[in-house]
Amino acid sequence: MRTPLIAGNWKMNTTVSEAKELVHKILKVLDKIENVEKVICPPFVSLAAVAEILKYSSIKLGAQNMYFKDKGAYTGEVSPLMLADLCEYVIIGHSERRQYFNETDGLINKKVKAALEAGLKPILCIGEKLEENEAGKTEKVVSRQLYLALADMDRLSGTVIAYEPVWAIGSGRSATGEQANETIGFIRQKIANLYDRVTAQNLRILYGGSVTADNISEFVKQIEIDGALVGGASLQAEQFISIVRQTADIRSHLASG
Ligand code: 13P
């Protein structure tokens, strides 16, 4: 069975001191919850401070973005090598990066490759927009994003995929468990076609989009869904702890039953 993963994407929220405060609030409780991989992704400027706090804990650190070059004259950018010193994970191709910063599938492909090369585990985000969903184009869009993001890559190593329908992000309108399970099952099938069955079976695919403590159970009880990428709710300590705890409980229940 795949180990479930709950990742908190803090997006552009928290100052360094707020980030430290939030980590201290979740640290003790989350540290003890087993059988779920716990990852938090604070803003770049807080990574070093948060890494220090998490040093001896079971909570892992991720970044929200990176450039694909190792170093050089790229003012304002952060490289895979810099992150590899601090983090285990890096979110790549988030829909907000695609939408507001014009990230293309080609650029995302370069970033995924560079992350793996630096020893980081990419959390590759894909997902359709509302109008694409309404036009019945979900599968077409996600398979295109997948093929392009993974172009010329012969292995996925520790890559994680997050299916985040754009219309569900920050909208309070999540997909249903069944909808997400169906699309994630479709993504897994595409991975089997692109690579092989074993790769597809081992790959973790998360759902993201308005996940809260009230609806997490709907997702993690589904057979294809391996956890969640949580935005807004990851900024509230009790919410995030409850999401991780419910995931652990549901998964151990499923494993024993
Ligand atoms: P929300 O959970 O706030 O909808 O954000 C989801 C997301 O974009 C996580 O990357």
Boltz pocket constraint, residues with backbone or C-beta under 6 A from the ligand:
constraints:
  - pocket:
      binder: B
      contacts: [[A, 9], [A, 94], [A, 164], [A, 168], [A, 169], [A, 170], [A, 171], [A, 172], [A, 208], [A, 209], [A, 210], [A, 211], [A, 229], [A, 230], [A, 231], [A, 232], [A, 233]]
      max_distance: 6.0
